[in-house]
Amino acid sequence: MAKTNIRSKIRWGIAGVLVLLVVSGVFVAPKGFNKGINWVNDNIHLGLPTVPERDFRLGLDLQGGAHLVYEADVSAMEEEEKGISVEGVRDVIERRINGMGVAEAQVQTTKVDEAYRLIVELPGVSDVEQAISMIGETPILEFKEENNEPERELTEEEKVQMDEYNVDAKTRANNILNTIVNVGEEFEGVAREATEDSASQNNSGYLNFVGDNSQFPELYEWAQTASEGEVSKSLVETYQGYNIVKRGAERDGEKQILASHILICYLGAEGCSEPVYNKEEAFARAQEIYNEVNADNFETLARDNSTDPSAEQNGGDLGWFSSNMMVPEFSEPVFQAEKGQIIGPVESPFGYHVIYKRDERNTKEYELWRILIETQSEIDILPPQDIWKNTDLSGKQLERSEIVSDGQTGAIQVALNFDSEGKDLFADITSRNVGKQVAIFLDGVVISAPVVQTEITDGRAVITGSFNLQEARLLSQRLNAGALPVPIDLISQQSVGATLGAKSLSKSLYAGIVGVILVMIFMFFYYRLPGLFAVIALSFYIALTLAIFKLIGVTLTLAGIAGFILSIGMAVDANVLIFERLKEELRDGKSLKAAVEEGFKRAWVSIRDSNLSTIITCILLIWFGTSFVKGFAITLLIGILLSWFSAIVVTRVLLRFVVPWFKNRDGGVFFVGTYNEEK
């Protein structure tokens, strides 16, 4: 029984290693996996998700880009303000780079003697001068108020462009419809290539089952008269554009209720903009209406008494709805009531309701696919109305900001101090915005939007909120970076062309692949079957390491690739130590099973001690080294940790699995050497 349990654990270990190997391989090279998933979705319609096809993050030396070094002029500042101000500038530069659309950019601060420097790395940037110009601008601090101006209308030229686009969209949609209905092209294949619905494109246009109250009412209406497998003979138009629709199976959908209600809201209830009652009075009024109401006078009483703003027009009619369209406090009693029954008062977050359940029905849901060709509307052409408008107050008038605490509550706040001009401007802004928000922008991004409580005339203000100390410090840094600009000078500029980076990457990969193959060949021919297991463990190690590089976003540089290749050699070293210890145990006359266990036990001490010293070195390099050295140290550190797992766990599981197969002497197959049979 004990041996059976051990073998079972070993089999589970083998299964776990295989699963981890497959998952790692999918992360490293997802394209083939996604192709298979798309085939399954096309033929079986399971709706399986695909794996994001994320590329490795490449550093400047591999991808090309710019390396800029700035020195901040903090000579005019107090010593305690220097570090904070430089961090504020770093934060501003980071947001500006993000606004340029530069991916994987890095901004670091460092201190060399008494000089504060900012190191900016911009992978993939071709226009270095534009980047320098964007970074070098003074941080912009702005104060804005709510914008209540009416939105503009389309110009005649914009209307013509929109009409032309929509005519072209309809033509394209009709051409696609023709290829399916008349030419006989497969719907799913065309959908994957032609649909402009990004949510369903990878699933061949599959929308799943669609009900009456879904976001596709026009598609649902078409499906009610279509048969299973039918494709729409003409285009189905929705607010998104023109649709070619295919219907699948039918199933029972959600139960729906047709009801009306009379709402009596109270002070403190959600959405009660003009409260007349407190909570007790609202309940009493709802009870009075419930005692008086019936099916004949319900609509009249709703128009005269309901605090629902729409009741005057619709008499409290809520239309058809399913349970998930209403809050549970409302929907549960309505769905439990009988058809034609009036219930109440029912309490919800909005107040007290008297509800008339007029009808109920069971709906159908239809399995749908669609090909969407998008059209344009005014909202697509007109830029969204900016909810804020500029004022004359900016960072020019802000003397400084600082962290303070409320004298009564102890809450952390950020205090603002304006100069004389800012004092007058701020008084004017706050006087016309009492009860409204005034937004503080830094480099075009809202960093705070407090509500004005009262007119402020002393040139001082506090930003209140649920700040912790770290958040308040960050906000103050951002404000001071705009209010007290720190001049920065470009002292170093280096650029790497994309072509040079591609050549470096190609040569690095070639060298790494050749090295790995040679190591694998040596291990197999020198150690025979254990060498084969070492090759398997090494393949597992490479796949897992690359998957983790992708998962945590390690930036690969030439130095990083060197560290990775070095870690491969160290992973092999661990296997060599294990196998040599194993051979020694066999020469001492031990059985294969005992030799395997003792070999791993004796080798572990040497592996642990040698790798620990390397790990300590890596940590020191990461802590104190430059970005170039850090890339090498990070990849080497990750590689060492994973090499422990691949050598000690993976190789051990494989050897334990095959040991029972070699009870007869066959040293030439297992590896060079002899051993005793297991007794």
ABEGO torsion letter per residue (X at the ends): XAAAAAAAAAAAAAAAAAAAAAAAAAAABAAAAAAAAAAAAAAAGAGBBBBBBBBBBBBAAAAEEBBBBBBBBAAABBAAAAAAAAAAAAAAAAAAAAAAGBBGBBBBBBBBEABBBBBBBBBGBABAAAAAAAAABBBBBBBBBBBABBBBBBBAAAAAAAAAAAAAAAAAAAAAAAAAAAAGBBAAAAAAAABABAAAAAAGGBAEBBBAABABAAAAAAAAABBBGBBBABBBBBAAEBBBBBBBBBBBBBBBBBBBBBBBBBBGBBGBABBABBAAAAAAAAAAAAAABBAAAAAAAAAAABABAAAAAAGGBAEBBBAAABBAAAAAAAAABBBGBBBOBBBBAAEBBBBBBABBBBBBBBBBBBBBBBBBBAAAABBBBBABBBBABBAAABABBBBBBBAAAGBBBBBBBBBAAAAAAAAAAAAAABGBBBBBBBGGBBABBBBBABBBAAGBBBBBEBBBAAAAAAAAAAAAAAABBBBBBBABBBBBBAAAAAAAAAAAAAAAAAAAAAAAAAAAAAAEAAAAAAAAAAAAAAAAAAAAAAAAGBBBBAAAAAAAAAAAAAAAAAAAAAAAAAAAAAAAGBBAAAAAAAAAAAAAAAAAAAAAAAAAAAAAAAAABBAAAAAAAAAAAAAAAAAAAAAAAAAAAAAAAAAAAAABBBAAAABBEBBBBBX
